[in-house]
Amino acid sequence: MAGNNQNQFSQTLKPIMERIFQTGQLSRQEHLQLVTTFLSDYKVTDDERSQINRIFDDLQIGRLKIID
């Protein structure tokens, strides 16, 4: 069951991250979801964790913007 939840979560997270990279923007809700995911014990792949880190790095240097 846990593996199924992880797969389902990955299917949800991937399109969100792709859209963020394409548009250069993310909502506050998406930001909160990424922070929660990153800080939780929830299993994410190394690739997903790397992409989340990239989003945070890009936010910090101004490549991405948080929108309301």
C-alpha positions as a Markdown table, in Angstrom:
| # | Residue | x | y | z |
|---|---|---|---|---|
| 1 | Met | 0.0 | 0.0 | 0.0 |
| 2 | Ala | 2.8 | 2.5 | 0.9 |
| 3 | Gly | 4.4 | 1.9 | -2.5 |
| 4 | Asn | 1.1 | 2.7 | -4.2 |
| 5 | Asn | 0.8 | 5.9 | -2.3 |
| 6 | Gln | 4.3 | 6.8 | -3.2 |
| 7 | Asn | 3.6 | 6.2 | -6.9 |
| 8 | Gln | 0.4 | 8.2 | -6.7 |
| 9 | Phe | 2.2 | 11.0 | -5.0 |
| 10 | Ser | 5.0 | 11.0 | -7.6 |
| 11 | Gln | 2.4 | 11.2 | -10.4 |
| 12 | Thr | 0.9 | 14.3 | -8.7 |
| 13 | Leu | 4.3 | 16.0 | -7.9 |
| 14 | Lys | 5.9 | 15.5 | -11.3 |
| 15 | Pro | 3.4 | 17.6 | -13.4 |
| 16 | Ile | 3.4 | 20.4 | -10.7 |
| 17 | Met | 7.2 | 20.6 | -10.8 |
| 18 | Glu | 7.2 | 20.6 | -14.7 |
| 19 | Arg | 4.7 | 23.4 | -14.8 |
| 20 | Ile | 6.7 | 25.4 | -12.2 |
| 21 | Phe | 9.9 | 25.1 | -14.4 |
| 22 | Gln | 8.0 | 26.0 | -17.6 |
| 23 | Thr | 6.1 | 29.0 | -16.2 |
| 24 | Gly | 8.7 | 30.3 | -13.7 |
| 25 | Gln | 6.0 | 30.7 | -11.1 |
| 26 | Leu | 4.5 | 28.7 | -8.3 |
| 27 | Ser | 1.6 | 29.4 | -5.9 |
| 28 | Arg | 2.0 | 29.7 | -2.2 |
| 29 | Gln | 0.0 | 26.5 | -1.8 |
| 30 | Glu | 2.5 | 24.6 | -4.2 |
| 31 | His | 5.4 | 26.1 | -2.2 |
| 32 | Leu | 3.9 | 24.8 | 1.0 |
| 33 | Gln | 3.3 | 21.4 | -0.5 |
| 34 | Leu | 6.9 | 21.2 | -1.7 |
| 35 | Val | 8.3 | 22.4 | 1.7 |
| 36 | Thr | 6.1 | 19.9 | 3.5 |
| 37 | Thr | 7.1 | 17.1 | 1.2 |
| 38 | Phe | 10.8 | 17.9 | 1.5 |
| 39 | Leu | 10.7 | 18.1 | 5.3 |
| 40 | Ser | 8.5 | 15.1 | 5.9 |
| 41 | Asp | 9.5 | 11.5 | 6.2 |
| 42 | Tyr | 7.5 | 10.8 | 3.1 |
| 43 | Lys | 9.5 | 8.8 | 0.6 |
| 44 | Val | 10.5 | 10.8 | -2.5 |
| 45 | Thr | 13.0 | 9.6 | -5.1 |
| 46 | Asp | 16.4 | 11.2 | -5.3 |
| 47 | Asp | 15.4 | 12.8 | -8.6 |
| 48 | Glu | 12.3 | 14.4 | -7.0 |
| 49 | Arg | 14.3 | 15.6 | -4.1 |
| 50 | Ser | 16.8 | 17.1 | -6.4 |
| 51 | Gln | 14.1 | 18.9 | -8.4 |
| 52 | Ile | 12.6 | 20.2 | -5.2 |
| 53 | Asn | 16.0 | 21.5 | -4.2 |
| 54 | Arg | 16.4 | 23.2 | -7.6 |
| 55 | Ile | 13.0 | 24.9 | -7.2 |
| 56 | Phe | 14.1 | 26.3 | -3.8 |
| 57 | Asp | 17.5 | 27.4 | -5.2 |
| 58 | Asp | 15.8 | 29.1 | -8.2 |
| 59 | Leu | 13.4 | 30.9 | -5.8 |
| 60 | Gln | 16.3 | 32.1 | -3.7 |
| 61 | Ile | 18.1 | 33.6 | -6.7 |
| 62 | Gly | 15.0 | 35.0 | -8.3 |
| 63 | Arg | 14.6 | 32.7 | -11.2 |
| 64 | Leu | 11.2 | 31.6 | -9.9 |
| 65 | Lys | 8.5 | 33.7 | -8.3 |
| 66 | Ile | 5.8 | 32.9 | -5.8 |
| 67 | Ile | 2.4 | 34.1 | -6.9 |
| 68 | Asp | -0.9 | 34.4 | -5.0 |
